[in-house]
Amino acid sequence: MTKIDVLKTILVQQYKFAQFLQLDNMDLMRLKLTRRNALSVKNV
């Protein structure tokens, strides 16, 4: 793969991830809560 191909795939992945992150606020809050819970569990 050339550098351009690598850059293209990275851009596509970032775009897909951005689309995935465009959730409504309730999902966003739930995501934050679960992440916080996972972090607290990990610390213990």
C-alpha positions as CSV (number, residue, x, y, z in Angstrom):
1,M,0.0,0.0,0.0
2,T,1.2,3.5,-0.8
3,K,1.1,6.4,1.6
4,I,-1.9,7.8,-0.2
5,D,-3.8,4.5,0.3
6,V,-3.0,4.5,4.0
7,L,-4.1,8.1,4.4
8,K,-7.4,7.3,2.5
9,T,-8.2,4.4,4.8
10,I,-7.4,6.5,7.9
11,L,-9.7,9.2,6.7
12,V,-12.5,6.8,6.0
13,Q,-12.1,5.2,9.4
14,Q,-12.2,8.6,11.1
15,Y,-15.3,9.5,9.1
16,K,-17.1,6.3,10.1
17,F,-16.1,6.8,13.7
18,A,-17.5,10.4,13.6
19,Q,-20.7,9.1,12.1
20,F,-20.9,6.5,14.9
21,L,-20.3,9.2,17.5
22,Q,-23.2,11.3,16.3
23,L,-25.7,9.8,18.8
24,D,-28.5,11.6,20.5
25,N,-27.8,13.1,23.9
26,M,-29.3,10.3,25.9
27,D,-26.9,7.8,24.3
28,L,-24.0,10.2,24.9
29,M,-24.9,10.5,28.6
30,R,-25.2,6.7,28.8
31,L,-21.8,6.3,27.1
32,K,-20.2,8.7,29.6
33,L,-21.7,7.0,32.5
34,T,-20.6,3.5,31.4
35,R,-17.1,4.8,30.6
36,R,-16.9,6.4,34.1
37,N,-18.1,3.2,35.7
38,A,-15.6,1.1,33.7
39,L,-12.8,3.5,34.8
40,S,-13.8,3.3,38.5
41,V,-14.0,-0.5,38.3
42,K,-10.6,-0.6,36.5
43,N,-9.0,1.6,39.3
44,V,-10.2,-0.9,41.9
